[in-house]
Structures are given as structure tokens and as C-alpha cells.
């Protein structure tokens, strides 16, 4: 039996996919018969389609379009790293140059066929490899499959939008949404926010791991079943109103046959049964999404499956029961350059034994639990035409060397029909009809259905119950404490989260901070929170005003995993200098606009000294910097670099660093990978071959202090997330995420995606749809 190297990093490996594993044969007769019959591949292109599916998927990376740093990273990639790869030969073969994705805006997404094996074969490639690793850890680059980048782009997000990401883990799309929210970096707190949800508790920590790299105060990670995610309330001028979202990303669990190029085991596991089991769940999640969508809002439904049962059938059923409340948006002019196929209007349903059915009436009664009426196309030609299913888009792998994908963009024109009914209708048991999914909005959503605000007011019984329920939590809200929901209301798995405690307005803790940093009167101190209800507050976090509103009004019904960014850390030595809290680098870009004291403007040479030396003496800095420091009290400071337009060869984006001024020295409190990032952008050579041992020696005091603080304070969410990532990586035979050098950027993200797949396989959703456990619930 032939064995070969693992080929999931890209490049052609004729020995097959392996790595000590037996070769997996990329054949599945049922798959070919099914898709040939459905005709989703244009005539004459079948062989090219199948050949593409058998080739490994190219690695794709996205430069985080966040802050002005994105332009600098792109410049660095093109002018330095890509130039060094030009004309480079490895083992007598010319290295293939990375290519930008033509349809992604501003050249911020690239794909490459460089495999992990090749990346270690020359110093130039190793340098490129380390660049990718370091920038990924900083959050400046994300390894993300090309087709996965499409849904967030089609959401058309603006900074004021309230966004729900229903099935968000592992978080690459969520990261894209965060970038869009912060399109204007001069606004520290956009009016919009993102609530990122996932049903799996462990995957929520992978989601936190991804999202926190972008340091946004406008993201909240929650843990709910997407098909029954609760209605949230917000306070609007003293009135309680139901929260409706302007944008919803509905990237549902799916059979994943569009991912065959990277998830090789799909070849042997593929069966039509997976799609039949998942269809009902997908429809329930999509239904729950449109219920919570604001009128005029946009929801993107997507899967990494090519199967119409999971795609057009779900959309057609949703459109039909919406009775005109929804319409498919025409996005043919958006993302020019993206090759796409229109949605189909005719399809058939196949059982796993190969038996076909064209209409619901043909399905024998003993098969009616596996096959549902909503899986079939609409027969009424007029209705079908009005749906405009051709406005959906399907990405085929051979058209632009990608995975397979499906996207539909829905616009909500009016409330859903069942939201307009009188309250008494909601109290009736749902009627049994030929199509059980018609009542899914009322019977299948678990906890509660959406009711318009006016209906809530009319329903006195419901109102009284709500008032009784709120009595217990009202005092907590007044005190700004948002604890986890009581376990009797919902089953809680995984870690028990600490409460979110907002700083009271008269908290004596804040006064010395305000004075020391001369915070602007507009500083939103009500948005500061801690994760400890009792004892010494060691970390101060910050959320946007809108997320504070959500937290305070929904703590009893929402399981929040994480929110906010760290802005201050307690430093015992600081008390003698007038302030016990030093600035934290994670939150400095949010905090900086409000700080009016302890800011030192430094030149580029000073920045290089700060980032390359551990605790440099003041005498090493420019005379201007020395003068500014001379009259300043010891303690935490802000170090600001502003680019000089007259020196175009210098770094052309502003930098804000947290520092500490001692008696005779000045130092930066910046995590190592962020240091390396800034140095690279300034053209300083930071590449060191085999730097594993040096990594251990050069741990910054920041990391040491942070670890000590976390040990004292107990396990916070970052520890839990890190421990989970490390533990799960160990389970799949990979090294710990601490061994940064051993992994490329592609590997880091691949592991998250691999965990994503394995976790999905145990997802409880499958059992809701049938007993066949073959369905792998894959989601990119």
C-alpha cells in the first residue's frame, strides 16, 4: 500500500493524502451519480469539476482590513516577501508565486500553493513562514478559505449595524465582521455591535480566541442553540424593546461536500442521508434568523455544501412561508470578478440507497420521516418565478480553484406572518399538517417565539410573568451585575462563567485613574466592567454602550462566554506613583482618544529602541524624548509615533504603545508578536532561524506579570480558551499552540478548522433530525 506525505497544505502529491495514514481513495459513485443527475455542473465541465475536487485546496490568507496597518502589511508582503520568492527554486522547481483573489477588495486576500514541506526548504521561505505565523497570532493575517470570505462581504455591514452571527465558530467570518464594524478607526466605539453565537461550548472558546485578536469592545460571544436563540431586550429611552438585528449571518451546519478538497474523509463518508437529516435544522435556524431580522435588514444564508436540499430547498421553503415578507436580493453586480453559478429551480430527492423521488406524493409513508415536503421544489410555476431562486449563487471548485459553496442574500420587507397574529394564536398547540415545517416557527424553536412589541404589551398574562421574573434580577441590574443565567432555566455545559460587574458611577477605584491619565469628560466610565463581584479588582475591561445595554437587560436569559477588551491591569507598584492601574496594550487603541496626559510622542528611532531592548536607559533615546520624560512622574505612559509624510520610506501608519517610565529607563509593555509586527513594518530584520530556545529566554515581563496576575485572580476566560485549544490540539496529535515556531499560519487555522469539524460531528443537532450518526455537520 502506497503512503505519502500529508498534502492538505497545497501542491500536487501523487502518492495520495496521508502522513502515516493509509491512502484515501477519492472516489464515491453515489456522489457522482447524484450530482450528474441534478445537473448543477454545466455541460462539458464534469471532468474538470471532478479533477478539481481531487486536487488539494490552495491555502488562502486574508490581511485584516483593520486600522491603517493593513496597507503597511500588504506593502511589506508585496515589496519584501513576495520579491524574495521571485525566481526562487526549491529542489530544482520554481516556487509558485502567491496570487491575489481578483474579487476581494483592495488586494487584501491571497492564495498560495506552497505546502508546509516546501515552506521549510529554504531560508527565504522559512522567513515568509515565520512572518505568517507571527502576523496570524497578532490578528493581522487570518488563514481563511476563499469562499468563506464571501458571506461577510455580501452582508454590506456599516459601523452602526447590530449584527447577529448565528453559527459563528471557529470565527474567521466573525473577524471579518469586526473589521467592517471598525471601518473608521477614528471612532473608538462604533454604534453597532456583533453578537457571535455557537451551540458548542468548546467551540465558543475557539471563537473567543479568534475574535480577541482584533481587540474590539463591540463583540460578545454567547452559547445557545441557534434554532432557539432567545429574544433579547434593550432599553430605548426608558422603554423595553425587543432587539432586532440589522444584519444576520446564518452560516449553518451542513454536510460539507463543498469541502472535499481539504476534508478528505468526506469522500468515503458522503451519502444523501446527511443532507436529509440536516435540512430541518437548517430551515429552523434560518427561520429563527429572519424572525429576529429588522425590517429592511439583510440576512446571508450560506453553506459549504453543493446540495440543493440544504440550499435552494431551504430558501424556497423560507420564502414560501414568509408570504412576501422576504425577498432574495440580486447581488449579481456585487463582488465583480467572482465566478458564480445561479441557483437552480428544479431538483429531485434521493435516499441513501439511490432511490429518487420527484414529488412529495411519491414518497411512501414509511419514508416520510426521512423526507419532508419542504425538500421538494415548488410546483406552482408562478410562485416559483416570483421567488427568483436564480439570485442564489453557487461556487463550483473548478471555476477559480476554490472549495464549493452556496450563498443566498435575503431582505426582510415586513414582519413574518406568524409575528402579526394575536396572542391567543400563540397559546394554541400547533396544528398537524402535511408539512410540519410550516409550524416550525412556533413549535420547533424551543424556548420562545418572536412576538411584536405591541403584542407583548397586550398579553397581560405574559407581562405579569415577565414582571415576576424580573423582580429577582432588578436589584442586580441596578448594581450593574450581569451573572450567568440560572441553571434551572437552561442546561449549562462547559465552564461556569464569572459574572460581568459594571463599575458603579461612584466607585472610588476610578477617581485616581481619571486624574492620573487626565481622561476626557466624555470618557464612558459606565462601560467599564470587571469579572469579579467580590475581592480586589485586578483587570478592568470595557464594552461599548450598546453592548452594556444588552448585557444589563438580558443576563437572566443569555449565556455570555466573553465580551469586552482589557484596558487597565492592576500594578501594585503603581500605587506609590498615584495610580494602581497601568494601561493594557490590548485596549490602547480604544482608550487612547480619551487620554490627555502621560503621552510621549516618539520618533521612529525611539520606537526601534523600545521594541528591541528590554529596559533601555533614558540616555539611549533622542534628546526630545528625554526632555519630555524629565518632568513626568514615574508610572504607566502612552508612547505615540506619528508618521512623517515628508519621509515616505519610514513607516506610514501611526503606532500607539503602552509603556512604563522608571527612574532611569523607559520601556514598552507590548506582547512579543506585536513587537515583531511593528519592527517588520519598519523594515527591521527580525528573522531568526530555529528561534525556539530564544522564545523561552525572551519572554517579556508583560507575559510573566500577566501569568502571575491570572494565577492570583483564578482562571479567566483567556486561560480557559487557551487550555481548551491546547488540550484539543493534543487530542488530534498536534503540538501545543505555545510552540509557535513549529506551525505555519495555515497550520494554526487548519487546526481550528479541524477542531471545528470534529466538534461538529458530536453536535447534538444531528440526533434531532434522525438516528443515523453519519452526518458530519460540517461548517467552514
Secondary structure, DSSP 8 states (H G I E B T S, - for coil): -------TTSS--TT-S-SSS-------HHHHHHHHHHT-S-TT-HHHHHHHHHS---EEEEE---STHHHHHHHHIIIIIIHHHTT-EETTEE----EE-TTSGGG-EEEE---HHHHTSSHHHHHHHHHHHHHHHHTSEEE--GGGGHHHHHT---TT-EEEETT-TT-HHHHHHHHHHTSSTT-SS-S-EEEEE-S-HHHHHHHHHHHGGG--TTEEEE---GGG----EEEETTEEEE--EEEEEEE--B--GGGTTT-TTHHHH--HHHHHHHHHHHHHHHHHHHHTEEEEEEEEEEES---TTTTHHHHHHHHHHHTTSEEE---TTSSTT---EE--S---EE-TTS-EESSGGGS-GGGTTTS-GGGS----HHHHHHHTGGGSEEE-HHHHT---EEEEEEEE-S--GGGSS-HHHHHS-----S-GGGGHHHHSSTT-----HHHHHH-HHHHHHHHHHHHHHHHHHHTTEE----TTTS---S-----EEE--TT-HHHHHHHHHTTB-TT--GGGEEES-SSS---EEEE--HHHHHHHHHHTTT--EEEE-EEEEEE-GGGGGGT-SEEE-GGGHHHHGGGB-SSEEE--HHHHHHHHH-SS-BGGGS-HHHHHHHHTS-SEEEEEEE---TT-TTS--S-EEEEEEE-SSBEEE---HHHHHHHHHHTT-----TT-HHHHHHT--HHHHHHHHHHHHH---HHHHHHHHHHHHHHHTT---TT-GGG--HHHHHHHHHHHHHHHHHT-THHHHH-S-TT---B--
